[in-house]
Amino acid sequence: MDNFLATKPSGDIYTKQIRDFLASNFYIADVKSLSATESLLDQGIVDSTGVLEIIGFIEETFGIAVEDSELLPENLDSIQGIAQFIARKKG
């Protein structure tokens, strides 16, 4: 199993947890159609308050601190971006 996880692209191991969090905390009409790469803000799923909820989720779930300098769209505006951000911080 460790070899399987090691071969997955950076961040993919966190995608399901992030998707599950979004589905349980934000209104998403069709969770299965939620793109991992599209902007959560542009899709209307998350607003500025929602970004704060995502930061809280990241800090509590993964035990990492999100610094002010890391509050960037590439880190927090898509499932893939969030997953890769977590992977970098945990790495």
PyMOL Python script that loads the backbone (N, CA, C, O; Angstrom):
from pymol import cmd

cmd.read_pdbstr("""\
ATOM      1  N   MET A   1       0.824  -1.193   0.000  1.00  0.00           N
ATOM      2  CA  MET A   1       0.000   0.000   0.000  1.00  0.00           C
ATOM      3  C   MET A   1       0.869   1.258   0.000  1.00  0.00           C
ATOM      4  O   MET A   1       0.529   2.237  -0.664  1.00  0.00           O
ATOM      5  N   ASP A   2       1.976   1.246   0.729  1.00  0.00           N
ATOM      6  CA  ASP A   2       2.846   2.416   0.778  1.00  0.00           C
ATOM      7  C   ASP A   2       3.381   2.762  -0.613  1.00  0.00           C
ATOM      8  O   ASP A   2       3.498   3.938  -0.960  1.00  0.00           O
ATOM      9  N   ASN A   3       3.703   1.742  -1.406  1.00  0.00           N
ATOM     10  CA  ASN A   3       4.198   1.995  -2.749  1.00  0.00           C
ATOM     11  C   ASN A   3       3.135   2.670  -3.601  1.00  0.00           C
ATOM     12  O   ASN A   3       3.442   3.549  -4.406  1.00  0.00           O
ATOM     13  N   PHE A   4       1.881   2.257  -3.423  1.00  0.00           N
ATOM     14  CA  PHE A   4       0.782   2.867  -4.168  1.00  0.00           C
ATOM     15  C   PHE A   4       0.684   4.345  -3.834  1.00  0.00           C
ATOM     16  O   PHE A   4       0.567   5.172  -4.739  1.00  0.00           O
ATOM     17  N   LEU A   5       0.728   4.694  -2.558  1.00  0.00           N
ATOM     18  CA  LEU A   5       0.627   6.090  -2.157  1.00  0.00           C
ATOM     19  C   LEU A   5       1.827   6.891  -2.642  1.00  0.00           C
ATOM     20  O   LEU A   5       1.693   8.059  -3.007  1.00  0.00           O
ATOM     21  N   ALA A   6       2.982   6.274  -2.645  1.00  0.00           N
ATOM     22  CA  ALA A   6       4.192   6.975  -3.043  1.00  0.00           C
ATOM     23  C   ALA A   6       4.174   7.323  -4.531  1.00  0.00           C
ATOM     24  O   ALA A   6       4.826   8.282  -4.945  1.00  0.00           O
ATOM     25  N   THR A   7       3.433   6.555  -5.345  1.00  0.00           N
ATOM     26  CA  THR A   7       3.415   6.806  -6.776  1.00  0.00           C
ATOM     27  C   THR A   7       2.338   7.803  -7.184  1.00  0.00           C
ATOM     28  O   THR A   7       2.332   8.265  -8.325  1.00  0.00           O
ATOM     29  N   LYS A   8       1.441   8.140  -6.286  1.00  0.00           N
ATOM     30  CA  LYS A   8       0.383   9.098  -6.620  1.00  0.00           C
ATOM     31  C   LYS A   8       0.971  10.507  -6.684  1.00  0.00           C
ATOM     32  O   LYS A   8       1.893  10.828  -5.933  1.00  0.00           O
ATOM     33  N   PRO A   9       0.444  11.351  -7.577  1.00  0.00           N
ATOM     34  CA  PRO A   9       0.939  12.726  -7.646  1.00  0.00           C
ATOM     35  C   PRO A   9       0.747  13.450  -6.317  1.00  0.00           C
ATOM     36  O   PRO A   9      -0.172  13.149  -5.555  1.00  0.00           O
ATOM     37  N   SER A  10       1.612  14.388  -6.062  1.00  0.00           N
ATOM     38  CA  SER A  10       1.599  15.135  -4.809  1.00  0.00           C
ATOM     39  C   SER A  10       0.213  15.710  -4.513  1.00  0.00           C
ATOM     40  O   SER A  10      -0.366  16.407  -5.346  1.00  0.00           O
ATOM     41  N   GLY A  11      -0.308  15.419  -3.335  1.00  0.00           N
ATOM     42  CA  GLY A  11      -1.574  15.980  -2.909  1.00  0.00           C
ATOM     43  C   GLY A  11      -2.784  15.111  -3.162  1.00  0.00           C
ATOM     44  O   GLY A  11      -3.821  15.307  -2.528  1.00  0.00           O
ATOM     45  N   ASP A  12      -2.683  14.146  -4.080  1.00  0.00           N
ATOM     46  CA  ASP A  12      -3.851  13.330  -4.412  1.00  0.00           C
ATOM     47  C   ASP A  12      -4.400  12.562  -3.213  1.00  0.00           C
ATOM     48  O   ASP A  12      -5.596  12.274  -3.165  1.00  0.00           O
ATOM     49  N   ILE A  13      -3.559  12.230  -2.257  1.00  0.00           N
ATOM     50  CA  ILE A  13      -4.028  11.457  -1.107  1.00  0.00           C
ATOM     51  C   ILE A  13      -4.956  12.279  -0.220  1.00  0.00           C
ATOM     52  O   ILE A  13      -5.663  11.715   0.615  1.00  0.00           O
ATOM     53  N   TYR A  14      -4.967  13.603  -0.385  1.00  0.00           N
ATOM     54  CA  TYR A  14      -5.824  14.465   0.433  1.00  0.00           C
ATOM     55  C   TYR A  14      -7.120  14.863  -0.270  1.00  0.00           C
ATOM     56  O   TYR A  14      -8.018  15.421   0.361  1.00  0.00           O
ATOM     57  N   THR A  15      -7.222  14.585  -1.558  1.00  0.00           N
ATOM     58  CA  THR A  15      -8.353  15.042  -2.357  1.00  0.00           C
ATOM     59  C   THR A  15      -9.685  14.567  -1.810  1.00  0.00           C
ATOM     60  O   THR A  15     -10.620  15.363  -1.726  1.00  0.00           O
ATOM     61  N   LYS A  16      -9.809  13.306  -1.436  1.00  0.00           N
ATOM     62  CA  LYS A  16     -11.082  12.784  -0.937  1.00  0.00           C
ATOM     63  C   LYS A  16     -11.502  13.486   0.355  1.00  0.00           C
ATOM     64  O   LYS A  16     -12.669  13.844   0.513  1.00  0.00           O
ATOM     65  N   GLN A  17     -10.570  13.683   1.269  1.00  0.00           N
ATOM     66  CA  GLN A  17     -10.895  14.376   2.524  1.00  0.00           C
ATOM     67  C   GLN A  17     -11.385  15.796   2.254  1.00  0.00           C
ATOM     68  O   GLN A  17     -12.334  16.261   2.884  1.00  0.00           O
ATOM     69  N   ILE A  18     -10.743  16.470   1.330  1.00  0.00           N
ATOM     70  CA  ILE A  18     -11.126  17.843   0.994  1.00  0.00           C
ATOM     71  C   ILE A  18     -12.512  17.849   0.354  1.00  0.00           C
ATOM     72  O   ILE A  18     -13.365  18.657   0.719  1.00  0.00           O
ATOM     73  N   ARG A  19     -12.731  16.949  -0.595  1.00  0.00           N
ATOM     74  CA  ARG A  19     -14.028  16.853  -1.271  1.00  0.00           C
ATOM     75  C   ARG A  19     -15.133  16.545  -0.256  1.00  0.00           C
ATOM     76  O   ARG A  19     -16.208  17.144  -0.306  1.00  0.00           O
ATOM     77  N   ASP A  20     -14.873  15.624   0.651  1.00  0.00           N
ATOM     78  CA  ASP A  20     -15.860  15.271   1.684  1.00  0.00           C
ATOM     79  C   ASP A  20     -16.164  16.467   2.584  1.00  0.00           C
ATOM     80  O   ASP A  20     -17.320  16.703   2.935  1.00  0.00           O
ATOM     81  N   PHE A  21     -15.138  17.216   2.955  1.00  0.00           N
ATOM     82  CA  PHE A  21     -15.336  18.407   3.778  1.00  0.00           C
ATOM     83  C   PHE A  21     -16.207  19.426   3.044  1.00  0.00           C
ATOM     84  O   PHE A  21     -17.150  19.967   3.621  1.00  0.00           O
ATOM     85  N   LEU A  22     -15.897  19.683   1.793  1.00  0.00           N
ATOM     86  CA  LEU A  22     -16.672  20.647   1.018  1.00  0.00           C
ATOM     87  C   LEU A  22     -18.127  20.202   0.888  1.00  0.00           C
ATOM     88  O   LEU A  22     -19.045  21.010   1.027  1.00  0.00           O
ATOM     89  N   ALA A  23     -18.331  18.911   0.619  1.00  0.00           N
ATOM     90  CA  ALA A  23     -19.685  18.391   0.442  1.00  0.00           C
ATOM     91  C   ALA A  23     -20.510  18.495   1.719  1.00  0.00           C
ATOM     92  O   ALA A  23     -21.723  18.700   1.656  1.00  0.00           O
ATOM     93  N   SER A  24     -19.874  18.357   2.867  1.00  0.00           N
ATOM     94  CA  SER A  24     -20.622  18.395   4.126  1.00  0.00           C
ATOM     95  C   SER A  24     -20.763  19.800   4.706  1.00  0.00           C
ATOM     96  O   SER A  24     -21.573  20.007   5.609  1.00  0.00           O
ATOM     97  N   ASN A  25     -19.995  20.767   4.210  1.00  0.00           N
ATOM     98  CA  ASN A  25     -20.023  22.111   4.780  1.00  0.00           C
ATOM     99  C   ASN A  25     -20.506  23.212   3.837  1.00  0.00           C
ATOM    100  O   ASN A  25     -20.768  24.334   4.272  1.00  0.00           O
ATOM    101  N   PHE A  26     -20.623  22.894   2.549  1.00  0.00           N
ATOM    102  CA  PHE A  26     -21.041  23.890   1.560  1.00  0.00           C
ATOM    103  C   PHE A  26     -22.097  23.264   0.664  1.00  0.00           C
ATOM    104  O   PHE A  26     -22.129  22.047   0.487  1.00  0.00           O
ATOM    105  N   TYR A  27     -22.961  24.101   0.098  1.00  0.00           N
ATOM    106  CA  TYR A  27     -23.975  23.581  -0.809  1.00  0.00           C
ATOM    107  C   TYR A  27     -23.330  23.273  -2.156  1.00  0.00           C
ATOM    108  O   TYR A  27     -22.788  24.156  -2.821  1.00  0.00           O
ATOM    109  N   ILE A  28     -23.402  22.000  -2.541  1.00  0.00           N
ATOM    110  CA  ILE A  28     -22.908  21.560  -3.845  1.00  0.00           C
ATOM    111  C   ILE A  28     -24.007  20.683  -4.440  1.00  0.00           C
ATOM    112  O   ILE A  28     -24.322  19.623  -3.900  1.00  0.00           O
ATOM    113  N   ALA A  29     -24.583  21.126  -5.540  1.00  0.00           N
ATOM    114  CA  ALA A  29     -25.712  20.411  -6.142  1.00  0.00           C
ATOM    115  C   ALA A  29     -25.327  18.991  -6.552  1.00  0.00           C
ATOM    116  O   ALA A  29     -26.086  18.054  -6.303  1.00  0.00           O
ATOM    117  N   ASP A  30     -24.186  18.820  -7.165  1.00  0.00           N
ATOM    118  CA  ASP A  30     -23.748  17.500  -7.628  1.00  0.00           C
ATOM    119  C   ASP A  30     -22.277  17.315  -7.265  1.00  0.00           C
ATOM    120  O   ASP A  30     -21.387  17.748  -7.997  1.00  0.00           O
ATOM    121  N   VAL A  31     -22.038  16.674  -6.141  1.00  0.00           N
ATOM    122  CA  VAL A  31     -20.674  16.505  -5.636  1.00  0.00           C
ATOM    123  C   VAL A  31     -19.801  15.749  -6.630  1.00  0.00           C
ATOM    124  O   VAL A  31     -18.618  16.059  -6.774  1.00  0.00           O
ATOM    125  N   LYS A  32     -20.373  14.757  -7.319  1.00  0.00           N
ATOM    126  CA  LYS A  32     -19.589  13.958  -8.260  1.00  0.00           C
ATOM    127  C   LYS A  32     -19.079  14.785  -9.433  1.00  0.00           C
ATOM    128  O   LYS A  32     -18.049  14.455 -10.022  1.00  0.00           O
ATOM    129  N   SER A  33     -19.785  15.849  -9.775  1.00  0.00           N
ATOM    130  CA  SER A  33     -19.357  16.675 -10.903  1.00  0.00           C
ATOM    131  C   SER A  33     -18.412  17.797 -10.484  1.00  0.00           C
ATOM    132  O   SER A  33     -17.962  18.580 -11.321  1.00  0.00           O
ATOM    133  N   LEU A  34     -18.112  17.873  -9.190  1.00  0.00           N
ATOM    134  CA  LEU A  34     -17.221  18.913  -8.676  1.00  0.00           C
ATOM    135  C   LEU A  34     -15.808  18.703  -9.217  1.00  0.00           C
ATOM    136  O   LEU A  34     -15.168  17.689  -8.939  1.00  0.00           O
ATOM    137  N   SER A  35     -15.342  19.657  -9.977  1.00  0.00           N
ATOM    138  CA  SER A  35     -14.012  19.568 -10.579  1.00  0.00           C
ATOM    139  C   SER A  35     -12.933  19.825  -9.535  1.00  0.00           C
ATOM    140  O   SER A  35     -13.069  20.706  -8.687  1.00  0.00           O
ATOM    141  N   ALA A  36     -11.866  19.049  -9.608  1.00  0.00           N
ATOM    142  CA  ALA A  36     -10.752  19.228  -8.673  1.00  0.00           C
ATOM    143  C   ALA A  36      -9.900  20.434  -9.040  1.00  0.00           C
ATOM    144  O   ALA A  36      -9.163  20.953  -8.202  1.00  0.00           O
ATOM    145  N   THR A  37      -9.998  20.879 -10.282  1.00  0.00           N
ATOM    146  CA  THR A  37      -9.112  21.944 -10.741  1.00  0.00           C
ATOM    147  C   THR A  37      -9.793  23.303 -10.885  1.00  0.00           C
ATOM    148  O   THR A  37      -9.109  24.324 -10.954  1.00  0.00           O
ATOM    149  N   GLU A  38     -11.115  23.337 -10.930  1.00  0.00           N
ATOM    150  CA  GLU A  38     -11.818  24.616 -11.110  1.00  0.00           C
ATOM    151  C   GLU A  38     -11.879  25.407  -9.806  1.00  0.00           C
ATOM    152  O   GLU A  38     -11.875  24.841  -8.713  1.00  0.00           O
ATOM    153  N   SER A  39     -11.936  26.719  -9.950  1.00  0.00           N
ATOM    154  CA  SER A  39     -11.993  27.624  -8.813  1.00  0.00           C
ATOM    155  C   SER A  39     -13.274  27.419  -8.009  1.00  0.00           C
ATOM    156  O   SER A  39     -14.375  27.442  -8.559  1.00  0.00           O
ATOM    157  N   LEU A  40     -13.117  27.220  -6.705  1.00  0.00           N
ATOM    158  CA  LEU A  40     -14.272  27.087  -5.819  1.00  0.00           C
ATOM    159  C   LEU A  40     -15.023  28.408  -5.719  1.00  0.00           C
ATOM    160  O   LEU A  40     -16.246  28.416  -5.578  1.00  0.00           O
ATOM    161  N   LEU A  41     -14.308  29.518  -5.789  1.00  0.00           N
ATOM    162  CA  LEU A  41     -14.939  30.842  -5.764  1.00  0.00           C
ATOM    163  C   LEU A  41     -15.727  31.079  -7.045  1.00  0.00           C
ATOM    164  O   LEU A  41     -16.876  31.518  -6.990  1.00  0.00           O
ATOM    165  N   ASP A  42     -15.125  30.794  -8.198  1.00  0.00           N
ATOM    166  CA  ASP A  42     -15.790  31.011  -9.478  1.00  0.00           C
ATOM    167  C   ASP A  42     -17.033  30.133  -9.634  1.00  0.00           C
ATOM    168  O   ASP A  42     -17.999  30.538 -10.281  1.00  0.00           O
ATOM    169  N   GLN A  43     -17.014  28.938  -9.048  1.00  0.00           N
ATOM    170  CA  GLN A  43     -18.165  28.040  -9.123  1.00  0.00           C
ATOM    171  C   GLN A  43     -19.261  28.439  -8.134  1.00  0.00           C
ATOM    172  O   GLN A  43     -20.351  27.866  -8.150  1.00  0.00           O
ATOM    173  N   GLY A  44     -18.974  29.415  -7.278  1.00  0.00           N
ATOM    174  CA  GLY A  44     -19.965  29.866  -6.308  1.00  0.00           C
ATOM    175  C   GLY A  44     -20.123  28.942  -5.117  1.00  0.00           C
ATOM    176  O   GLY A  44     -21.104  29.043  -4.381  1.00  0.00           O
ATOM    177  N   ILE A  45     -19.181  28.052  -4.918  1.00  0.00           N
ATOM    178  CA  ILE A  45     -19.250  27.098  -3.808  1.00  0.00           C
ATOM    179  C   ILE A  45     -18.752  27.745  -2.524  1.00  0.00           C
ATOM    180  O   ILE A  45     -19.325  27.543  -1.453  1.00  0.00           O
ATOM    181  N   VAL A  46     -17.691  28.515  -2.638  1.00  0.00           N
ATOM    182  CA  VAL A  46     -17.047  29.129  -1.481  1.00  0.00           C
ATOM    183  C   VAL A  46     -17.008  30.645  -1.675  1.00  0.00           C
ATOM    184  O   VAL A  46     -16.767  31.139  -2.777  1.00  0.00           O
ATOM    185  N   ASP A  47     -17.248  31.367  -0.588  1.00  0.00           N
ATOM    186  CA  ASP A  47     -17.060  32.821  -0.594  1.00  0.00           C
ATOM    187  C   ASP A  47     -15.921  33.142   0.368  1.00  0.00           C
ATOM    188  O   ASP A  47     -15.230  32.233   0.828  1.00  0.00           O
ATOM    189  N   SER A  48     -15.716  34.409   0.675  1.00  0.00           N
ATOM    190  CA  SER A  48     -14.585  34.781   1.524  1.00  0.00           C
ATOM    191  C   SER A  48     -14.684  34.156   2.920  1.00  0.00           C
ATOM    192  O   SER A  48     -13.668  33.782   3.506  1.00  0.00           O
ATOM    193  N   THR A  49     -15.884  34.044   3.444  1.00  0.00           N
ATOM    194  CA  THR A  49     -16.064  33.385   4.741  1.00  0.00           C
ATOM    195  C   THR A  49     -15.764  31.891   4.621  1.00  0.00           C
ATOM    196  O   THR A  49     -15.198  31.286   5.532  1.00  0.00           O
ATOM    197  N   GLY A  50     -16.144  31.315   3.504  1.00  0.00           N
ATOM    198  CA  GLY A  50     -15.865  29.900   3.257  1.00  0.00           C
ATOM    199  C   GLY A  50     -14.382  29.604   3.218  1.00  0.00           C
ATOM    200  O   GLY A  50     -13.945  28.535   3.643  1.00  0.00           O
ATOM    201  N   VAL A  51     -13.600  30.552   2.707  1.00  0.00           N
ATOM    202  CA  VAL A  51     -12.143  30.372   2.683  1.00  0.00           C
ATOM    203  C   VAL A  51     -11.627  30.240   4.113  1.00  0.00           C
ATOM    204  O   VAL A  51     -10.731  29.438   4.378  1.00  0.00           O
ATOM    205  N   LEU A  52     -12.185  31.016   5.028  1.00  0.00           N
ATOM    206  CA  LEU A  52     -11.789  30.914   6.435  1.00  0.00           C
ATOM    207  C   LEU A  52     -12.141  29.539   7.001  1.00  0.00           C
ATOM    208  O   LEU A  52     -11.386  28.979   7.795  1.00  0.00           O
ATOM    209  N   GLU A  53     -13.286  29.000   6.592  1.00  0.00           N
ATOM    210  CA  GLU A  53     -13.671  27.655   7.030  1.00  0.00           C
ATOM    211  C   GLU A  53     -12.692  26.616   6.490  1.00  0.00           C
ATOM    212  O   GLU A  53     -12.329  25.675   7.195  1.00  0.00           O
ATOM    213  N   ILE A  54     -12.273  26.784   5.256  1.00  0.00           N
ATOM    214  CA  ILE A  54     -11.304  25.854   4.661  1.00  0.00           C
ATOM    215  C   ILE A  54      -9.976  25.929   5.414  1.00  0.00           C
ATOM    216  O   ILE A  54      -9.353  24.899   5.671  1.00  0.00           O
ATOM    217  N   ILE A  55      -9.543  27.127   5.765  1.00  0.00           N
ATOM    218  CA  ILE A  55      -8.303  27.290   6.525  1.00  0.00           C
ATOM    219  C   ILE A  55      -8.419  26.570   7.874  1.00  0.00           C
ATOM    220  O   ILE A  55      -7.498  25.865   8.285  1.00  0.00           O
ATOM    221  N   GLY A  56      -9.540  26.749   8.552  1.00  0.00           N
ATOM    222  CA  GLY A  56      -9.763  26.054   9.825  1.00  0.00           C
ATOM    223  C   GLY A  56      -9.719  24.550   9.649  1.00  0.00           C
ATOM    224  O   GLY A  56      -9.137  23.841  10.471  1.00  0.00           O
ATOM    225  N   PHE A  57     -10.333  24.056   8.579  1.00  0.00           N
ATOM    226  CA  PHE A  57     -10.324  22.615   8.276  1.00  0.00           C
ATOM    227  C   PHE A  57      -8.889  22.120   8.072  1.00  0.00           C
ATOM    228  O   PHE A  57      -8.500  21.090   8.621  1.00  0.00           O
ATOM    229  N   ILE A  58      -8.118  22.848   7.291  1.00  0.00           N
ATOM    230  CA  ILE A  58      -6.731  22.455   7.025  1.00  0.00           C
ATOM    231  C   ILE A  58      -5.935  22.405   8.329  1.00  0.00           C
ATOM    232  O   ILE A  58      -5.216  21.440   8.590  1.00  0.00           O
ATOM    233  N   GLU A  59      -6.069  23.446   9.140  1.00  0.00           N
ATOM    234  CA  GLU A  59      -5.286  23.515  10.378  1.00  0.00           C
ATOM    235  C   GLU A  59      -5.695  22.425  11.361  1.00  0.00           C
ATOM    236  O   GLU A  59      -4.835  21.791  11.973  1.00  0.00           O
ATOM    237  N   GLU A  60      -6.984  22.201  11.520  1.00  0.00           N
ATOM    238  CA  GLU A  60      -7.453  21.197  12.483  1.00  0.00           C
ATOM    239  C   GLU A  60      -7.226  19.769  12.003  1.00  0.00           C
ATOM    240  O   GLU A  60      -6.784  18.914  12.769  1.00  0.00           O
ATOM    241  N   THR A  61      -7.525  19.517  10.748  1.00  0.00           N
ATOM    242  CA  THR A  61      -7.452  18.150  10.225  1.00  0.00           C
ATOM    243  C   THR A  61      -6.029  17.673   9.998  1.00  0.00           C
ATOM    244  O   THR A  61      -5.699  16.518  10.270  1.00  0.00           O
ATOM    245  N   PHE A  62      -5.196  18.561   9.501  1.00  0.00           N
ATOM    246  CA  PHE A  62      -3.848  18.148   9.107  1.00  0.00           C
ATOM    247  C   PHE A  62      -2.756  18.665  10.033  1.00  0.00           C
ATOM    248  O   PHE A  62      -1.581  18.353   9.842  1.00  0.00           O
ATOM    249  N   GLY A  63      -3.135  19.454  11.036  1.00  0.00           N
ATOM    250  CA  GLY A  63      -2.177  19.924  12.024  1.00  0.00           C
ATOM    251  C   GLY A  63      -1.109  20.844  11.467  1.00  0.00           C
ATOM    252  O   GLY A  63       0.035  20.832  11.922  1.00  0.00           O
ATOM    253  N   ILE A  64      -1.488  21.642  10.482  1.00  0.00           N
ATOM    254  CA  ILE A  64      -0.533  22.587   9.914  1.00  0.00           C
ATOM    255  C   ILE A  64      -1.079  24.003  10.043  1.00  0.00           C
ATOM    256  O   ILE A  64      -2.292  24.214  10.035  1.00  0.00           O
ATOM    257  N   ALA A  65      -0.189  24.954  10.162  1.00  0.00           N
ATOM    258  CA  ALA A  65      -0.583  26.359  10.262  1.00  0.00           C
ATOM    259  C   ALA A  65      -0.555  26.980   8.872  1.00  0.00           C
ATOM    260  O   ALA A  65       0.383  26.775   8.102  1.00  0.00           O
ATOM    261  N   VAL A  66      -1.593  27.739   8.569  1.00  0.00           N
ATOM    262  CA  VAL A  66      -1.647  28.467   7.311  1.00  0.00           C
ATOM    263  C   VAL A  66      -1.241  29.909   7.618  1.00  0.00           C
ATOM    264  O   VAL A  66      -1.949  30.634   8.316  1.00  0.00           O
ATOM    265  N   GLU A  67      -0.095  30.303   7.084  1.00  0.00           N
ATOM    266  CA  GLU A  67       0.430  31.648   7.327  1.00  0.00           C
ATOM    267  C   GLU A  67      -0.280  32.665   6.429  1.00  0.00           C
ATOM    268  O   GLU A  67      -0.802  32.312   5.372  1.00  0.00           O
ATOM    269  N   ASP A  68      -0.295  33.914   6.856  1.00  0.00           N
ATOM    270  CA  ASP A  68      -0.912  34.978   6.058  1.00  0.00           C
ATOM    271  C   ASP A  68      -0.335  35.029   4.645  1.00  0.00           C
ATOM    272  O   ASP A  68      -1.067  35.259   3.682  1.00  0.00           O
ATOM    273  N   SER A  69       0.961  34.818   4.520  1.00  0.00           N
ATOM    274  CA  SER A  69       1.620  34.884   3.217  1.00  0.00           C
ATOM    275  C   SER A  69       1.208  33.727   2.299  1.00  0.00           C
ATOM    276  O   SER A  69       1.486  33.757   1.100  1.00  0.00           O
ATOM    277  N   GLU A  70       0.549  32.714   2.858  1.00  0.00           N
ATOM    278  CA  GLU A  70       0.127  31.554   2.074  1.00  0.00           C
ATOM    279  C   GLU A  70      -1.341  31.633   1.647  1.00  0.00           C
ATOM    280  O   GLU A  70      -1.847  30.715   1.001  1.00  0.00           O
ATOM    281  N   LEU A  71      -2.019  32.712   2.001  1.00  0.00           N
ATOM    282  CA  LEU A  71      -3.425  32.903   1.642  1.00  0.00           C
ATOM    283  C   LEU A  71      -3.522  33.375   0.197  1.00  0.00           C
ATOM    284  O   LEU A  71      -3.861  34.526  -0.082  1.00  0.00           O
ATOM    285  N   LEU A  72      -3.219  32.467  -0.701  1.00  0.00           N
ATOM    286  CA  LEU A  72      -3.164  32.758  -2.127  1.00  0.00           C
ATOM    287  C   LEU A  72      -4.151  31.858  -2.880  1.00  0.00           C
ATOM    288  O   LEU A  72      -4.395  30.730  -2.452  1.00  0.00           O
ATOM    289  N   PRO A  73      -4.715  32.330  -3.981  1.00  0.00           N
ATOM    290  CA  PRO A  73      -5.657  31.500  -4.733  1.00  0.00           C
ATOM    291  C   PRO A  73      -5.085  30.141  -5.133  1.00  0.00           C
ATOM    292  O   PRO A  73      -5.794  29.136  -5.092  1.00  0.00           O
ATOM    293  N   GLU A  74      -3.818  30.103  -5.515  1.00  0.00           N
ATOM    294  CA  GLU A  74      -3.250  28.819  -5.936  1.00  0.00           C
ATOM    295  C   GLU A  74      -3.203  27.801  -4.795  1.00  0.00           C
ATOM    296  O   GLU A  74      -3.132  26.599  -5.051  1.00  0.00           O
ATOM    297  N   ASN A  75      -3.241  28.256  -3.557  1.00  0.00           N
ATOM    298  CA  ASN A  75      -3.225  27.353  -2.404  1.00  0.00           C
ATOM    299  C   ASN A  75      -4.620  26.968  -1.921  1.00  0.00           C
ATOM    300  O   ASN A  75      -4.790  25.895  -1.343  1.00  0.00           O
ATOM    301  N   LEU A  76      -5.621  27.819  -2.145  1.00  0.00           N
ATOM    302  CA  LEU A  76      -6.902  27.626  -1.459  1.00  0.00           C
ATOM    303  C   LEU A  76      -8.140  27.694  -2.345  1.00  0.00           C
ATOM    304  O   LEU A  76      -9.253  27.620  -1.824  1.00  0.00           O
ATOM    305  N   ASP A  77      -7.993  27.833  -3.661  1.00  0.00           N
ATOM    306  CA  ASP A  77      -9.165  28.079  -4.499  1.00  0.00           C
ATOM    307  C   ASP A  77      -9.635  26.882  -5.314  1.00  0.00           C
ATOM    308  O   ASP A  77     -10.587  27.007  -6.084  1.00  0.00           O
ATOM    309  N   SER A  78      -9.005  25.741  -5.169  1.00  0.00           N
ATOM    310  CA  SER A  78      -9.478  24.529  -5.853  1.00  0.00           C
ATOM    311  C   SER A  78      -9.115  23.329  -4.989  1.00  0.00           C
ATOM    312  O   SER A  78      -8.236  23.404  -4.131  1.00  0.00           O
ATOM    313  N   ILE A  79      -9.797  22.239  -5.230  1.00  0.00           N
ATOM    314  CA  ILE A  79      -9.495  21.021  -4.478  1.00  0.00           C
ATOM    315  C   ILE A  79      -8.047  20.615  -4.717  1.00  0.00           C
ATOM    316  O   ILE A  79      -7.323  20.283  -3.778  1.00  0.00           O
ATOM    317  N   GLN A  80      -7.635  20.642  -5.966  1.00  0.00           N
ATOM    318  CA  GLN A  80      -6.260  20.271  -6.297  1.00  0.00           C
ATOM    319  C   GLN A  80      -5.248  21.214  -5.638  1.00  0.00           C
ATOM    320  O   GLN A  80      -4.236  20.763  -5.101  1.00  0.00           O
ATOM    321  N   GLY A  81      -5.521  22.510  -5.678  1.00  0.00           N
ATOM    322  CA  GLY A  81      -4.624  23.481  -5.056  1.00  0.00           C
ATOM    323  C   GLY A  81      -4.498  23.264  -3.560  1.00  0.00           C
ATOM    324  O   GLY A  81      -3.399  23.328  -3.009  1.00  0.00           O
ATOM    325  N   ILE A  82      -5.621  23.008  -2.900  1.00  0.00           N
ATOM    326  CA  ILE A  82      -5.615  22.758  -1.456  1.00  0.00           C
ATOM    327  C   ILE A  82      -4.820  21.492  -1.153  1.00  0.00           C
ATOM    328  O   ILE A  82      -4.001  21.473  -0.234  1.00  0.00           O
ATOM    329  N   ALA A  83      -5.063  20.435  -1.929  1.00  0.00           N
ATOM    330  CA  ALA A  83      -4.370  19.158  -1.715  1.00  0.00           C
ATOM    331  C   ALA A  83      -2.860  19.306  -1.892  1.00  0.00           C
ATOM    332  O   ALA A  83      -2.080  18.768  -1.106  1.00  0.00           O
ATOM    333  N   GLN A  84      -2.460  20.028  -2.917  1.00  0.00           N
ATOM    334  CA  GLN A  84      -1.025  20.221  -3.156  1.00  0.00           C
ATOM    335  C   GLN A  84      -0.401  21.096  -2.076  1.00  0.00           C
ATOM    336  O   GLN A  84       0.741  20.874  -1.673  1.00  0.00           O
ATOM    337  N   PHE A  85      -1.150  22.090  -1.608  1.00  0.00           N
ATOM    338  CA  PHE A  85      -0.674  22.943  -0.517  1.00  0.00           C
ATOM    339  C   PHE A  85      -0.444  22.108   0.737  1.00  0.00           C
ATOM    340  O   PHE A  85       0.593  22.238   1.388  1.00  0.00           O
ATOM    341  N   ILE A  86      -1.403  21.252   1.078  1.00  0.00           N
ATOM    342  CA  ILE A  86      -1.268  20.387   2.258  1.00  0.00           C
ATOM    343  C   ILE A  86      -0.064  19.477   2.094  1.00  0.00           C
ATOM    344  O   ILE A  86       0.724  19.314   3.026  1.00  0.00           O
ATOM    345  N   ALA A  87       0.084  18.888   0.926  1.00  0.00           N
ATOM    346  CA  ALA A  87       1.218  17.978   0.665  1.00  0.00           C
ATOM    347  C   ALA A  87       2.548  18.691   0.856  1.00  0.00           C
ATOM    348  O   ALA A  87       3.474  18.132   1.443  1.00  0.00           O
ATOM    349  N   ARG A  88       2.649  19.935   0.360  1.00  0.00           N
ATOM    350  CA  ARG A  88       3.895  20.716   0.536  1.00  0.00           C
ATOM    351  C   ARG A  88       4.165  20.994   2.006  1.00  0.00           C
ATOM    352  O   ARG A  88       5.293  20.848   2.477  1.00  0.00           O
ATOM    353  N   LYS A  89       3.129  21.393   2.723  1.00  0.00           N
ATOM    354  CA  LYS A  89       3.284  21.726   4.137  1.00  0.00           C
ATOM    355  C   LYS A  89       3.622  20.489   4.974  1.00  0.00           C
ATOM    356  O   LYS A  89       4.404  20.574   5.920  1.00  0.00           O
ATOM    357  N   LYS A  90       3.038  19.349   4.629  1.00  0.00           N
ATOM    358  CA  LYS A  90       3.275  18.125   5.390  1.00  0.00           C
ATOM    359  C   LYS A  90       4.602  17.483   4.998  1.00  0.00           C
ATOM    360  O   LYS A  90       5.181  16.714   5.765  1.00  0.00           O
ATOM    361  N   GLY A  91       5.084  17.811   3.776  1.00  0.00           N
ATOM    362  CA  GLY A  91       6.286  17.190   3.233  1.00  0.00           C
ATOM    363  C   GLY A  91       7.476  17.468   4.040  1.00  0.00           C
ATOM    364  O   GLY A  91       8.568  17.009   3.707  1.00  0.00           O
TER     365      GLY A  91
END
""", "prot")
cmd.dss("prot")
cmd.show_as("cartoon", "prot")
cmd.util.cbc("prot")
cmd.orient("prot")
